Amino acid sequence: MNRDAITGDLREILSGLLRVPVLEGDDFRALGVDSIVTMRMVAAVQNKFGVEIPLASAFMARNVGELADTIEQAISRVSAG
């Protein structure tokens, strides 16, 4: 899966959780992403992409782009293993 597809799917997940449009560079904190939303997002990522990302990585990501990088790395590790 390429990064553009990951980013698009991640934007869709987060938009659904927050019920507002989300762009790749939108700051998670400014959007109101809190710990509950982050946990739901991590669960949705696992369901959508079939990979687990550390909750700490999701908390540290500042935007969709950063989280997409984390997901892309997780997918690469699973594919290589």
Buried (B, 14 or more C-beta within 10 A) or exposed (E): BEEEEBBBBBBEBBBEBBEEEBEBEBEBEEBEBEEEBBEBBBEBBEEBBEBEBEEEBBEEBBBBBBBBBBBBEBBEEEEEE
